[in-house]
């Protein structure tokens, strides 16, 4: 179950990972929404430029920006978590 998995990983480590996810979602929202090109414009007609921005129809619009951001944070994951959070999670995991 999820509860047993969290218990085996340690609640602090799971909390750190959840915090990373939330920060990534916030950063993606802030940085990629402006770059995404959606199929419909404010005026209503379809926007053919969305074909390069979306996987299919209106699914995954802005995916290139998201992939670029994830690539940069794989190289520097510390940007996503405060040092104190990471220290607490790793020290408790070693116990």
N, C-alpha and C positions, 0 to 999 in steps of 0.2 A: 504494500500500500504506500501511498505518498507519505503518510506520517512516519512509517518505518524507514523509508528512504531518507527523509529529512533527519530523523534521529541518528541514522548510521553515518550520514555525512557531517552532522553537527549543525545545530540551528544557526550558529554564528556564520558559518561558511555559506549556508543557504541564504541567509540575510544579505551577505556581501554580494552574492550572485544576483539576487533580486534587485539590489540597489544598482548594480551594473546595468541590468536590463532596463530599469527605469531611466537611468541617465542616457543610455543609448537611444531609447525611444524618444526622449525629450530632444536630444541633439539632432536626431534624424528629422523629427518634426520641425524643428527650428531651421535647419539648414537645407532640407530637401523639398519641403513643400513648395518653395518658390521655383524650384527647378523642374518639378513634375509638370508634364503637359498632359492634361486630361482630354478625353474625347469630346466633351461638350464645352463650348465657350459660354461666357455669360450671355452672349447674344442669342445662343441657341443652336446654331448650325454645327455639325460635326467638325472637329479639328483634325485634319489628316496628319499633322505633325505629331499627334499622340502615338502613332504607330511605333515610333522609335523610343518613346518614353514608357510605354506600357507593354507588358508581356502579351496580353490579349484583352481586347475590349477596354474595360476600365480596371483591369486587374494588374497590380504591380507597377502602377505609374510612378515614375521616379526611381525605379530599381537601380539604375546605374549609380546615382548619388549614394544610395544606401550601401551598395556593394563597395564603393570607393571608401566610404566612411568606415565600414567594418574592417576593410583591409588595413587602414591606417591605425585602427585601435587594436588590431591583433598584434601589431608591432609594439604598441605602447599601451598595454591594458591598464597600467597604473593611473592613467588619466580618468578612468571610470570609477575609481574607488579611493576614498581617503586612506592615507597610510595607517591611521588608527584603526579603521575598520578591518583592513587586511591583517594588521598585526594581531588583533583580537581573534580573528577567525583562524589564523594559522597556529597561534599559540594553543588554542583550545583543541584544535584538531590533533596536535601532537600528543595530547594527554592520553 
